[in-house]
Amino acid sequence: MLDQLIVRADFNNGVTLVTTLNITFQVIPESMVGAVAPVAAGLAAFIGYRYYSRKSKR
């Protein structure tokens, strides 16, 4: 995969910088666990927060 990005920066003093970046990379997941783990961790934190939040109100 090859992406060409054009970056333009305007510094509000009359100076504008334009740069082209060529980026090549491929992402190959090692396993499905690597993709699911961050989602599961966030969901577990949310469920734990709700559980302890309700428990402390009693």
C-alpha positions in Angstrom: 0.0 0.0 0.0 1.4 3.4 -1.0 -0.1 6.6 0.1 0.9 10.0 -0.9 0.0 12.8 1.5 0.2 16.5 0.9 0.7 18.5 4.1 0.0 22.2 4.0 0.8 24.4 7.0 -0.2 28.1 7.1 1.6 30.0 9.9 -0.6 33.2 9.6 2.4 35.4 8.9 2.5 35.0 5.1 4.5 31.7 5.3 2.9 28.6 3.9 4.8 25.3 4.0 3.8 22.5 1.5 5.3 19.0 1.8 4.6 15.7 0.2 5.0 12.5 2.2 5.2 9.1 0.6 4.2 6.4 3.1 4.4 2.7 2.6 3.2 0.3 5.2 1.1 -2.8 5.7 -0.7 -3.9 8.8 -1.0 -7.7 9.4 -2.8 -8.6 12.6 -1.1 -11.4 14.5 -4.4 -12.8 15.6 -8.0 -11.9 16.2 -7.2 -11.6 19.9 -5.1 -8.6 19.3 -8.1 -6.8 17.6 -10.7 -7.9 20.2 -8.6 -7.3 23.4 -8.8 -3.4 23.4 -12.6 -3.5 22.8 -13.1 -6.1 25.6 -11.0 -4.1 28.0 -13.0 -1.0 27.4 -16.3 -2.8 27.8 -15.1 -4.5 31.0 -14.1 -1.1 32.4 -17.5 0.3 31.6 -19.4 -2.6 33.1 -17.2 -2.5 36.2 -17.8 1.2 36.6 -21.6 0.7 36.4 -21.5 -2.2 38.8 -19.6 -0.3 41.5 -21.5 2.9 40.9 -24.8 1.2 41.6 -23.3 -0.7 44.5 -22.1 2.5 46.2 -25.5 4.2 45.9 -27.2 1.6 48.2 
